[in-house]
Amino acid sequence: MRWIYAARLRMRSLLRGAQVEAELDEELRDHIERQTEAFVGKGMPPDEARAAALRAMGGVDQQKEACRDARALRPIEDLARDLGYATRILRRSPGFTAVAVLSLALGIGANTAIFSVVNAILLRPLPYADSSRLTMLWTDDPAHGIAEEGVSYPNFDDWRTMSRSFVDMAISSRRNPVTLTGELDPVRVEAALVSPNLFAVLGVAPAVGRVFAADELERRERSLVISHGLWTRKFGASVAALGQSLEVNGASWTIVGVMPRTFQFPSAEIALWMPLTSHPRWAEVARERFSDFGLVIGRLRAGVTLPEARAEMSAIGKRLEAVNPPTGPDAADFAGYGVNLVPLSIQLLGTQVPLALWVLFGAVLFVLLIACANVANLLLARSVARAREITLRTALGASRRRVLQQLFTESLLLALAACPVGVGAAAAALRLLTSLGAQSLPRLEEVRLDPFVFLFTIGLALFATVVFGLAPAVWLSSTSGLGRQSTHGGGSVRLRRAIVILEFALCSILLCGAGLLGRSVLRLQAVDPGFRAERVLTMRVQVMGSNARAAGVFSEVLARLRATPGVGAAGFIEDVLQRRNPDYSIRINGRSVASSEAISGDAITPGCLEALGVPLLRGRLLSERDAKGAPRVAIVNETFARHFWPGEDPIGRQVSERDETSPPITIVGVVSDMRRQGLERAPIAQIFWPAAQRPLDTMDLVVRTTSNPSLLAAAVRSEIRAVDRWAVLFNVATLDDRLHQALAPRRLQSVLLGLFSGIALLLATGGIYGVMHYTVAQRTRDIGIRTALGACRAEILALVLREGLTLAAAGVALGLAGALALTRVLSGLLYGVSTTDPSTFLTAGLILTAAAMLACYVPARRAARVDPMVVLRCE
Amino acid sequence: MSKPSDLVQGTLDLLILKILALEPLHGWAIGQRLKQVSGDVLQVSDGSLYPALHKLEQSGWITATWKPSDNNRRAKFYALTRPGRKHLERETANWQRLATAISGVVMLRKA
């Protein structure tokens, strides 16, 4: 209760100090006047009365001081005074201040930038209500080693009714390419077929309009919800879009709602959400228990843990298998399916992204520590000059606490001055980072400098203040320190050497890490994809109408392209980089094999494998003779041949489609393996059959060009348009770019870590230069005497260099030992390099030693030039 | 802060609180009242009065307002706060216990 009065007063004296002072003045003056009047009343002459009143008071200024003491604001007033003093001190040595503030700003800026990324991607919850309770549910297929296989609709329906662990579950197809027709230029977009409760399960309200009603499936009203992106692109973000119709695949649909910008489920590409029933084969899909419809997301009931839900779902999976045993020829293939639960955050980010981010975060923390070490070094270098002043202050009665407080205030001021500079740098760096890493990191568009990040930055500045300010302040304020340093600063120099060793240790850990990541990228870039990706233009082509019509269009396009100048070879392939999950099942050696992560099949046209430049190992490639109605043939890759017919000649072997009545397919050729899924993935078993015998309406065109492939894009486009004006063209890119895009996240990581190591190296080099420079300055006399006694310049040079290199070597040795222990955390991010790769470690050590040598050479040369006569004369 | 040597530590605070319990007063009047009630036995210098008042105010026992006074001048009037009144009761009780104990001891020696 009384604290309210007290607090109010304190706030008042803090914020309105001038008024409080004026009131104090008035109060005391009033007292003097009243006392004077009282004395006059007793018969004293006015002058005498006033003097007596003042005397009784015992000095007005002393009174005021005592009253100010009563305000209990001393510490704050001291701080204000210290701040003013520190500002003057720092302004007096602008060089030191600039170097210290810039070093700290570098460290603080790098930390702020990386932290804002960590914050946006790892710490901030996903844009769904209570997202920690959201879990993906997959079909687990241990027999084929696939833990995250899509879920069939009947299974989803049963899971949903049987489970007690979930508030609700929703299903969504991954993505269904649809074409927005009804305009001059048809546009291809991705749609998701979803159960109407998807939005409710995720807990996201539409930005405009409504989402699907619970009975949307029964209503069959052809309603759809569109993405914020499509809304902005097509309707200029106008509310008038609601209720408008959109022609999708030739049918008219009504727009009922728009999702917010942040809603990207199941993926960022989705432009519209349609009810499940819009699936062209819905009646079948709704009954196919052993199929892959899409992904299931569930919201865990409050209080149910993930292991509990896992246990329940696996029991449900077993029960369902018992009730609905797989039947038919492929029964064995579907046995042993389970349910796999993956928390949504892990599903979206994977394990590599968080690891990479934490590694980068650790790296920038190292950079900050090195920056702090450098500033501590600078502060210690000033200690001789400061010591005289501090001795004086102590002699005049300043307590050790006050001196410490004063020194810390200076450090704090440096750190706080570095904050705005650092944040400015971070903002610029983030702009660069978001443009560089757009494809490399999920949620990168959410990165921004928010109040939480600023809070972190301030915390960082305080942390830095303690780190770099502690040693110099304690050392300076200690009386023993004062006694020693006045002549040589022995203690200070020892401390500074320790700091340099620490800097080099931290720096070598960073360099090792950056080296390992960099080597991984180089190794990956050197991986042979199995085909020649350079000078290949790719684009995806969709032909409206039937698959048979598409086959005709494709072969006519190829005929025209072959006559086009600049085209070496051209062909179509179902999915050149295997981004989609093709749904095939073939029978090999009498048993059925489903397409999976380990085996895939593609329809191709003649010319495709030639355009890709994949070497033919045996047999032949496809030709125009492998047409519809001709004997069915296929080409397999090495892995396929080795896997199914080990040690045998695959040419002439036969496989067949799933139903046994279909004619056999004869293997006519073997090509070498291609790493189409990305350079990191080992090649899988692949089979290629003629598109003519199994036509598709959407395929990737691959064109090998004789010159720059990008220049040919327009010509290829017009050739296609000449054959079919309505064909939809998308994903136009060179194969090289598409293949290397997958490396972008790694490249970004190693570039960033390399950058941070570079900064660290610069700081550490500056640190050792500073110390050696100072040592030489301190020992000018000693060196001069040595020279006078006959030491030659080379000896002096070697003396200084040896001293500097001893420090660097100690740091490097310490750092490499640390790296040996720490690089282990990188193992998930490396490719083809061991975490203790000796050549990387050696290189890091050599770079650091060379840098130290360079930094020590300047002071060493200065030492060697010391003129003994000048030194002796000075004595 | 200088304390009169003949005042037991804290006694001045108690006296001020007691005086203010009767009516709000400004600094000079409090000084006058102190001299009156103690019959000049307690010598409170003007010098120790204001720091004591400010300290009490900072502690929240008393609160101050500027009001016009007798001679049309603005004066800073001090008054007890509610916590101050409770504090006074506690301190008075303490003082009485202490005084009884001390006088008991002093009598014992005399006897």
Contacts between the chains, C-beta under 8 A, distances in Angstrom:
chain1	res1	chain2	res2	distance
A	1	B	60	7.8
A	1	B	82	7.0
A	1	B	83	5.0
A	2	B	59	6.8
A	2	B	60	3.2
A	2	B	61	6.7
A	2	B	81	6.6
A	2	B	83	3.7
A	2	B	84	7.4
A	2	B	87	7.9
A	3	B	60	6.5
A	4	B	60	7.3
A	5	B	57	7.9
A	5	B	60	3.6
A	5	B	63	5.8
A	5	B	81	5.8
A	5	B	83	7.6
A	6	B	58	6.1
A	6	B	59	6.4
A	6	B	60	4.2
A	9	B	57	6.6
A	9	B	58	5.9
A	9	B	60	7.8
A	10	B	58	7.5
A	23	B	66	7.5
A	23	B	76	6.9
A	26	B	74	7.4
A	26	B	76	7.7
A	27	B	27	6.2
A	27	B	50	7.3
A	27	B	75	7.9
A	27	B	76	4.7
A	28	B	50	6.6
A	30	B	26	7.3
A	30	B	27	7.5
A	30	B	28	7.0
A	30	B	73	6.4
A	30	B	74	7.8
A	30	B	75	5.7
A	30	B	76	7.5
A	31	B	27	5.3
A	31	B	28	4.8
A	31	B	31	7.7
A	31	B	46	6.9
A	31	B	50	7.5
A	33	B	73	7.8
A	34	B	28	4.1
A	35	B	28	6.5
A	35	B	46	7.1
A	38	B	32	7.9
A	56	B	45	6.9
A	56	B	46	4.7
A	56	B	47	7.6
A	57	B	46	4.8
A	57	B	47	5.8
A	58	B	2	7.4
A	58	B	45	6.2
A	58	B	46	7.0
A	58	B	47	3.4
A	59	B	47	7.4
A	62	B	47	7.3
A	63	B	47	6.2
A	63	B	50	5.5
A	63	B	51	7.1
A	66	B	1	4.9
A	66	B	2	7.5
A	66	B	50	7.3
A	66	B	51	3.9
A	66	B	54	8.0
A	67	B	50	5.6
A	67	B	51	5.5
A	67	B	54	4.4
A	69	B	1	6.5
A	69	B	51	7.2
A	70	B	1	7.5
A	70	B	51	5.5
A	70	B	54	3.8
A	70	B	55	4.2
A	70	B	57	7.8
A	70	B	58	5.4
A	71	B	54	7.0
A	71	B	58	6.0
A	72	B	58	6.0
